[in-house]
Amino acid sequence: MDNKACTHCGACRANCRFLEKYGIDIGDLAEREDLLYHCFLCGECTAVCPERIDGRQMVIDMRRRQVKENGNKLKASGYEMLIKEKENYIFKNYKNGNTKSVLFPGCNFPSFYPETTRKLIKILKNEADMGVLFDCCGKPVSELGLKEQEGKIIRRLNERLRAADIQEIVMLCPNCYYFLKDKLEIQVLSIYEKLSQLGIGQKVDGKGSLFLPCPDREDQQWVSWLEPFFQKKPDIIKGTQCCGLGGCAGGKEPELAKGMACHVTGEGYENVYTYCASCAGNLTRNGGQGVSHLLTEILDCNEQPDTAKSMINRMKTRFW
C-alpha cells in the first residue's frame, strides 16, 4: 500500500481516536513504526479517505514487514500469551466434527455464551445432523503480522476439513467469517443463513440499537442475513469506531480502548444489539447495560455475556 497517496486532508484523523491522539494521518505511519501496534485496524480511516487508502491493510503490511525483518518473530512485546494460545490453538476440539456440515463457534462466543453454544449445538445436531469443531480462525495471529504462522493455521484447518470430508462450515462470528471465507476450500456460511435455511429461530422485537462489528460495517452482509429475524429492524448506531478490541491494540492503548467502548455504552442506548461476541463482551465489561447478542435472543436463551469466567469457559470447550 502506497502511503504517498495520502494528501494529509485530515479526514482520517478526525474520525480515528488513535490518529487524533498522536496528531498524525494514516500516511504518516511509515515514519512512526513505533505506533504500528497501537492501531485498532477498524477501517474507519478508509471509510472516510477521499483517496480510498486502505489504512488497515497498510498497517498489516507494515507489521508483516517488521516481523519478516525480525526473523519472522514478533518484535512488539506484550502478545506472548495470545500467540501461545492462538498459534496452534490450545483448546481445539475436533472429536464431534465428522459430519458433512459443521458449526465453527470460534473462540469468543463459547467463552461468553456457553449455554447458548450448547443449545445451538444440540439443535443443529437434531435438526440437521451437524457436528461442531472448536478452533481459532487465525485472525488474531494474522493481524499481528505473523504471515508465516497465519499460513500454517489455514493449511492446518483445510487439512483437517479434507480429512473429515467436511463440505460446509457455519460461522458464528463475523470476524471468523470474513477472515476465512476466501481461504477455506469448502462452503462457508453464517449461522443466520443456516438458521434461515432450516426455519429455526424466533423473531426479535428490534426495539433497540444495532452495533456493527468492524468487518461488517461496509458491506453489512450479516445485517441483511439478520433481517428475517427482526419484527422491526433496529436503528444502526452511527459515529462509533470500534468496541475497543480491534487490531490487538488494546494492550498498547488501554485508555483509547476503554473510551471506544464507553462511547457506545455511555450514549444512553436502552438496548444495544450486536452479533459479535467480542463486541458484546467488551461493551458489557465497560458498563454496557442491556447489551444483547442477537443469537441468544433468536434462540430464546437471553444469556448475558459471562465476562467473569470467559477464559474458563473457553478452556472447557476442549473437553466438550
Helices and strands as residue ranges (DSSP letters): G 3-5, H 11-14, H 17-22, G 26-31, G 33-38, H 44-48, H 55-69, H 80-86, E 101-104, H 108-112, H 114-128, E 131-132, H 139-143, H 147-163, E 168-171, H 174-180, E 187-190, H 191-198, E 209-210, G 214-216, H 221-226, G 227-229, E 235-236, G 246-248, H 254-265, E 272-274, H 277-285, E 291-293, H 294-298, H 310-316, G 317-319
